[in-house]
Structures are given as C-alpha cells and as structure tokens.
Amino acid sequence: FAFLWPLSERSIDIHAGTRERNRNSCVLHIQGAHHAILLPGDITADEERTLVSRGLPPADVVLAAHHGSRYSSAASFVHTLGASHAIAQAGRWNRYGHPSELIRQRWQAQGATFWDTGRHGAMVVRSHRGRLTVQAERLHNSRYWAATSP
C-alpha cells in the first residue's frame, strides 16, 4: 500500500470548499504479487499531472478519478498508468453527467476496458495466480427489470 497524495498533512484544510477538498483526496496505490490498482479519489487533472511528474507507478485497474469527470483523467495520467480496466463510480442518471463521454473515450483509446457502475452495476475485480478478472455484476446477474447492454 502506498499513499501517493496528498503530499503532506499541511496541505489538507478540512474547512475548505468542496473543490479544494476534492484536490486533497487520498490517492492509494495497491501493488499485489501480480497486479496493481490505483484509487485516486476525487483529484483533478492538475493533481494527476503532478503525480505523473513524481513517477506515478503503473496500474492494471484504476478507478477513474472524480467519478470520470471531464476535469480528471488527464491524457498523461491515463497513458502513464497503462491500465487495462478503468472503472467510473457514478450513480445512474446522476445530475453531474458522470462519467464524461470524453473521459470514457480517452481510457478506451489507451486500450482500457471502461466500466461505469451506473450502467454495469457493482464491479468485482480479482487477481488470482497471475490472472486478472473483472466482472460487472449487472451483466453477470442481471435482473429482468434492469436489462442493460455492455
């Protein structure tokens, strides 16, 4: 487990506005025996570029920062991670329009399968004996009232 952001405790102001608190989200890189995952919280492209400049390690799976917002997933960040799977945690039909279609396309152009929890449901990621599997619960155990296409 490696905490990559924020850089220091002094950079966190719990009384700051939402935008500033998002910039101070905890970023966690988890490296297993065979695969790695990055949990970037709600950071924006500015923080992502700083992480890249500081030597961001690659990850096989990444949660798209800030729910796949258009203000995140900078091109350099996406390229550096080289993830095979990107997951946007966003409620279906949310008022912010997350995830952004631009961000979906950016991850896909880099070769990642892009998952949207609002569309695909809960995601189950397993790393076992060198094999990585990612499963969309809504596609695997769909309900008759919530038919959806991949």
Backbone bond lengths (Angstrom), bond angles and torsions (degrees), N, CA, C in turn:
res aa  C-N    CA-C-N  psi(-1)  N-CA   C-N-CA  omega(-1)  CA-C   N-CA-C  phi
1 F - - - 1.449 - - 1.521 108.03 -
2 A 1.319 116.69 126.91 1.465 120.66 177.34 1.529 108.49 -130.94
3 F 1.322 116.02 121.28 1.453 121.01 175.53 1.528 107.25 -85.97
4 L 1.323 116.75 117.83 1.462 122.10 -174.66 1.522 113.64 -99.62
5 W 1.325 117.10 -17.72 1.457 121.74 -175.10 1.502 108.15 -158.04
6 P 1.321 120.92 146.13 1.464 127.85 -0.72 1.529 110.71 -72.83
7 L 1.320 114.43 164.97 1.453 120.18 -173.92 1.519 113.28 -69.60
8 S 1.338 117.13 -31.36 1.458 119.94 178.18 1.524 109.44 -154.36
9 E 1.330 115.03 160.98 1.467 119.73 178.47 1.520 111.27 -61.81
10 R 1.314 116.81 -32.14 1.468 120.21 -177.44 1.522 113.36 -66.47
11 S 1.348 116.71 -16.81 1.459 118.98 -178.93 1.526 111.97 -81.71
12 I 1.331 117.71 -5.04 1.460 121.61 -177.08 1.524 110.67 -98.77
13 D 1.321 116.13 123.94 1.458 122.25 175.58 1.520 107.43 -120.80
14 I 1.328 116.82 103.24 1.465 120.33 -175.73 1.527 112.29 -67.29
15 H 1.332 117.76 -12.71 1.457 120.42 179.23 1.529 112.12 -96.75
16 A 1.309 116.84 1.26 1.475 121.21 -179.45 1.525 109.91 -70.32
17 G 1.318 115.62 165.14 1.459 121.28 177.07 1.518 111.07 -69.80
18 T 1.321 115.82 169.96 1.465 121.69 -176.26 1.517 112.26 -55.59
19 R 1.320 117.59 -45.98 1.458 120.78 -177.40 1.530 111.28 -59.52
20 E 1.321 116.42 -43.27 1.459 120.01 -179.65 1.533 111.15 -70.66
21 R 1.321 117.57 -37.99 1.470 119.94 177.12 1.527 110.59 -63.99
22 N 1.346 117.32 -38.17 1.465 120.90 177.06 1.518 110.85 -58.87
23 R 1.336 116.25 -40.63 1.471 121.07 -179.60 1.522 111.69 -63.32
24 N 1.312 117.58 -20.29 1.462 122.14 -179.34 1.525 112.59 -103.41
25 S 1.326 116.41 19.27 1.463 120.06 177.86 1.521 110.90 -59.49
26 C 1.297 115.04 148.39 1.462 121.01 176.00 1.531 108.70 -71.63
27 V 1.327 116.64 130.88 1.463 122.33 174.91 1.521 107.14 -113.57
28 L 1.325 115.78 121.33 1.456 122.07 -176.09 1.522 110.40 -119.51
29 H 1.327 116.69 128.47 1.461 123.07 174.62 1.528 106.85 -108.56
30 I 1.322 116.34 124.39 1.458 121.70 -179.69 1.523 107.94 -114.23
31 Q 1.318 116.03 119.45 1.469 121.60 -179.96 1.512 108.97 -109.56
32 G 1.328 116.41 119.98 1.452 120.99 176.02 1.518 109.56 -99.23
33 A 1.316 116.35 -171.04 1.460 121.00 -179.76 1.531 111.67 -63.27
34 H 1.337 117.14 -33.07 1.458 120.26 -174.83 1.523 114.53 -125.43
35 H 1.322 117.71 -23.47 1.464 121.18 -174.13 1.523 110.86 -138.50
36 A 1.333 114.59 161.55 1.466 120.84 178.62 1.518 109.61 -131.95
37 I 1.327 115.00 152.07 1.462 121.90 176.85 1.531 108.41 -131.94
38 L 1.314 115.88 146.69 1.462 121.12 176.56 1.520 108.90 -119.92
39 L 1.335 115.21 129.48 1.464 122.75 177.54 1.530 106.95 -114.69
40 P 1.346 118.24 97.13 1.467 120.81 -172.54 1.525 116.49 -92.74
41 G 1.305 118.84 3.38 1.460 119.04 179.49 1.524 112.15 59.96
42 D 1.323 115.95 -140.86 1.463 121.73 -175.57 1.527 113.63 -105.38
43 I 1.332 117.70 25.83 1.467 118.80 179.90 1.529 110.24 -63.80
44 T 1.330 114.98 161.49 1.460 120.58 179.53 1.527 109.25 -106.91
45 A 1.320 115.01 179.10 1.466 121.36 -179.05 1.531 111.86 -57.66
46 D 1.327 118.22 -32.32 1.474 120.24 179.17 1.531 110.80 -61.52
47 E 1.317 117.19 -47.23 1.457 120.92 179.95 1.533 110.30 -68.27
48 E 1.320 116.50 -37.21 1.466 120.21 177.80 1.529 110.65 -59.57
49 R 1.335 116.53 -45.30 1.470 119.84 179.60 1.532 111.21 -64.08
50 T 1.325 117.34 -35.41 1.459 119.98 176.36 1.524 110.20 -64.54
51 L 1.321 117.34 -42.82 1.465 120.88 178.03 1.532 111.04 -61.49
52 V 1.319 116.48 -41.20 1.474 120.51 178.22 1.525 109.68 -61.57
53 S 1.326 116.74 -44.77 1.465 120.43 -178.03 1.532 112.02 -66.26
54 R 1.334 117.07 -22.72 1.464 121.76 179.76 1.526 112.45 -91.93
55 G 1.347 117.66 2.29 1.463 120.57 177.43 1.512 114.14 95.16
56 L 1.309 117.34 49.91 1.465 122.83 179.06 1.528 110.57 -58.45
57 P 1.343 117.95 125.49 1.472 119.51 178.55 1.525 110.80 -75.44
58 P 1.320 117.80 154.30 1.469 120.33 178.29 1.521 111.41 -68.11
59 A 1.334 115.58 163.55 1.463 121.69 177.14 1.520 108.71 -145.88
60 D 1.303 116.34 143.54 1.464 121.56 178.06 1.527 111.42 -78.67
61 V 1.328 115.12 -34.46 1.463 122.04 -179.13 1.519 107.43 -129.91
62 V 1.325 115.72 138.83 1.467 120.37 177.33 1.522 109.02 -138.75
63 L 1.317 115.11 140.07 1.456 118.48 168.56 1.521 105.04 -82.65
64 A 1.307 117.59 125.99 1.465 120.39 179.85 1.528 107.88 -60.34
65 A 1.321 115.93 126.38 1.464 120.50 -177.41 1.525 110.84 -58.58
66 H 1.315 114.75 145.28 1.470 123.32 176.59 1.527 112.21 49.50
67 H 1.333 115.78 43.99 1.465 123.37 174.08 1.525 113.20 63.91
68 G 1.341 117.34 19.99 1.457 120.41 -177.82 1.518 112.26 83.46
69 S 1.319 116.47 24.38 1.460 122.26 179.24 1.523 111.28 -60.87
70 R 1.303 116.83 151.99 1.472 121.23 177.73 1.524 111.70 -67.27
71 Y 1.335 117.73 -10.82 1.462 122.14 179.49 1.531 111.90 -94.09
72 S 1.324 116.33 10.45 1.457 121.03 -178.79 1.525 109.63 -131.61
73 S 1.328 115.37 -173.93 1.468 122.16 179.00 1.524 112.01 55.34
74 A 1.339 114.93 54.58 1.466 121.07 176.19 1.523 108.89 -57.41
75 A 1.313 116.60 148.22 1.468 121.42 -177.56 1.525 111.82 -54.97
76 S 1.336 118.17 -42.51 1.466 120.97 -179.38 1.526 111.32 -65.75
77 F 1.313 117.07 -35.92 1.464 123.24 178.48 1.528 110.00 -64.97
78 V 1.325 116.36 -49.74 1.461 122.48 -179.98 1.529 110.07 -60.44
79 H 1.322 116.44 -45.78 1.460 121.22 -179.33 1.533 111.62 -64.22
80 T 1.311 117.31 -45.35 1.461 122.07 -177.74 1.518 111.82 -64.21
81 L 1.325 117.64 -40.76 1.465 120.46 -179.49 1.522 111.86 -66.10
82 G 1.332 117.42 -39.97 1.456 120.72 179.88 1.517 113.09 60.26
83 A 1.322 117.05 32.15 1.469 121.83 -175.82 1.527 111.84 -67.50
84 S 1.317 115.30 145.48 1.460 119.69 174.36 1.528 111.16 -90.36
85 H 1.339 116.33 -15.53 1.468 121.42 178.03 1.527 109.61 -140.52
86 A 1.324 115.95 132.59 1.465 122.59 173.91 1.524 107.13 -123.49
87 I 1.325 115.93 131.62 1.462 121.36 -176.97 1.520 109.20 -120.10
88 A 1.332 116.50 122.94 1.463 121.36 175.45 1.518 107.95 -99.07
89 Q 1.333 116.03 119.28 1.456 120.81 176.87 1.519 107.84 -88.91
90 A 1.318 116.00 106.15 1.460 120.35 -178.92 1.526 108.90 -153.14
91 G 1.308 115.14 140.56 1.452 119.37 177.00 1.517 110.76 -70.82
92 R 1.289 115.85 147.21 1.463 120.76 179.00 1.529 109.68 -63.08
93 W 1.296 116.89 135.54 1.468 124.49 179.28 1.527 112.47 58.17
94 N 1.334 117.82 34.37 1.457 120.17 -179.31 1.525 110.73 -67.60
95 R 1.298 117.23 154.72 1.468 122.59 -173.29 1.519 113.72 -69.31
96 Y 1.343 117.67 -14.00 1.461 120.46 -179.11 1.529 112.61 -92.56
97 G 1.310 116.91 -8.97 1.457 120.48 -178.54 1.520 113.59 73.66
98 H 1.346 116.98 21.36 1.463 120.52 177.49 1.521 110.26 -76.46
99 P 1.283 118.53 143.05 1.459 127.94 -4.67 1.525 111.30 -82.60
100 S 1.309 115.18 156.88 1.459 121.87 178.59 1.531 110.13 -71.57
101 E 1.310 116.41 138.80 1.473 120.62 177.30 1.526 110.60 -61.85
102 L 1.320 117.39 -36.89 1.463 121.89 177.27 1.526 110.95 -59.24
103 I 1.317 116.33 -42.54 1.464 120.80 -178.98 1.522 110.30 -70.22
104 R 1.315 116.27 -40.01 1.474 120.15 175.71 1.529 109.22 -56.84
105 Q 1.302 117.10 -48.30 1.464 121.82 -179.17 1.524 111.77 -64.23
106 R 1.331 117.34 -36.98 1.469 120.82 179.79 1.528 110.87 -63.07
107 W 1.330 116.90 -45.65 1.462 119.88 178.73 1.521 110.75 -65.23
108 Q 1.313 116.71 -43.43 1.458 120.16 -178.78 1.529 111.46 -65.57
109 A 1.316 117.57 -38.57 1.464 121.08 178.21 1.525 111.23 -62.52
110 Q 1.323 116.68 -27.05 1.461 121.48 179.36 1.532 111.23 -86.00
111 G 1.344 116.18 -2.72 1.465 120.03 175.69 1.516 115.44 101.96
112 A 1.330 117.56 4.57 1.467 120.67 -179.23 1.529 110.90 -87.64
113 T 1.312 115.73 144.98 1.458 120.60 167.49 1.520 105.35 -78.68
114 F 1.330 117.01 129.04 1.461 120.96 -175.81 1.521 108.99 -104.20
115 W 1.314 115.34 123.77 1.458 122.68 -179.69 1.525 109.67 -112.92
116 D 1.314 116.22 141.43 1.460 123.41 -179.29 1.523 107.31 -126.38
117 T 1.334 117.65 113.01 1.460 119.89 -175.48 1.525 112.72 -62.31
118 G 1.323 117.64 -27.39 1.450 119.89 176.58 1.517 111.81 -64.87
119 R 1.296 115.94 -28.89 1.460 122.23 -178.00 1.531 112.01 -101.13
120 H 1.320 116.26 -39.42 1.458 121.14 -173.73 1.522 113.97 -99.76
121 G 1.324 117.95 -11.07 1.457 120.95 -178.51 1.516 111.68 81.64
122 A 1.315 115.28 -163.70 1.468 121.07 -179.59 1.523 109.68 -61.13
123 M 1.316 115.57 144.95 1.458 121.47 179.44 1.526 108.98 -110.60
124 V 1.317 115.95 136.17 1.456 122.02 176.78 1.525 107.02 -116.32
125 V 1.334 115.87 119.57 1.456 121.59 -179.24 1.525 107.65 -115.02
126 R 1.326 115.62 128.44 1.461 120.54 179.97 1.519 110.51 -130.35
127 S 1.312 115.04 135.79 1.454 122.11 171.95 1.518 106.00 -118.19
128 H 1.322 115.40 112.94 1.458 119.69 -175.51 1.526 109.75 -141.10
129 R 1.317 115.75 120.37 1.470 122.09 177.70 1.533 112.04 53.38
130 G 1.301 115.86 42.45 1.457 120.52 177.07 1.513 115.04 80.71
131 R 1.324 117.21 2.71 1.462 121.28 -179.52 1.522 109.43 -110.97
132 L 1.319 115.90 129.82 1.466 122.02 179.38 1.523 108.89 -104.13
133 T 1.330 116.77 126.47 1.463 120.48 174.86 1.514 108.92 -125.10
134 V 1.314 115.14 141.10 1.460 122.31 177.13 1.519 106.54 -128.51
135 Q 1.313 115.92 125.86 1.457 121.07 -175.32 1.517 110.69 -127.36
136 A 1.320 116.23 131.98 1.463 122.37 176.04 1.522 108.47 -91.75
137 E 1.309 115.97 117.24 1.461 120.65 -175.48 1.531 112.29 -59.60
138 R 1.309 117.49 -39.86 1.465 120.00 -178.03 1.524 111.44 -65.85
139 L 1.333 117.25 -30.80 1.460 120.47 178.17 1.524 111.56 -81.80
140 H 1.314 115.73 -32.22 1.463 121.07 -178.24 1.528 111.91 -79.34
141 N 1.310 117.29 -40.96 1.467 122.81 -178.93 1.519 109.83 -128.60
142 S 1.307 116.26 61.58 1.467 119.09 -175.28 1.529 111.51 -70.45
143 R 1.311 114.42 151.07 1.460 122.13 176.37 1.531 107.82 -98.41
144 Y 1.273 117.60 149.11 1.461 120.32 -176.09 1.529 111.62 -62.56
145 W 1.329 118.48 -27.16 1.452 121.29 -178.77 1.517 113.89 -86.22
146 A 1.308 116.87 -7.42 1.471 120.08 -176.04 1.525 112.13 -127.60
147 A 1.309 116.01 42.32 1.468 119.35 179.56 1.520 109.37 -58.64
148 T 1.308 117.05 134.82 1.453 121.74 -179.95 1.515 109.20 -146.23
149 S 1.289 115.80 153.12 1.460 120.05 176.86 1.518 109.22 -99.30
150 P 1.326 118.19 153.88 1.461 121.42 -177.09 1.487 115.29 -63.33
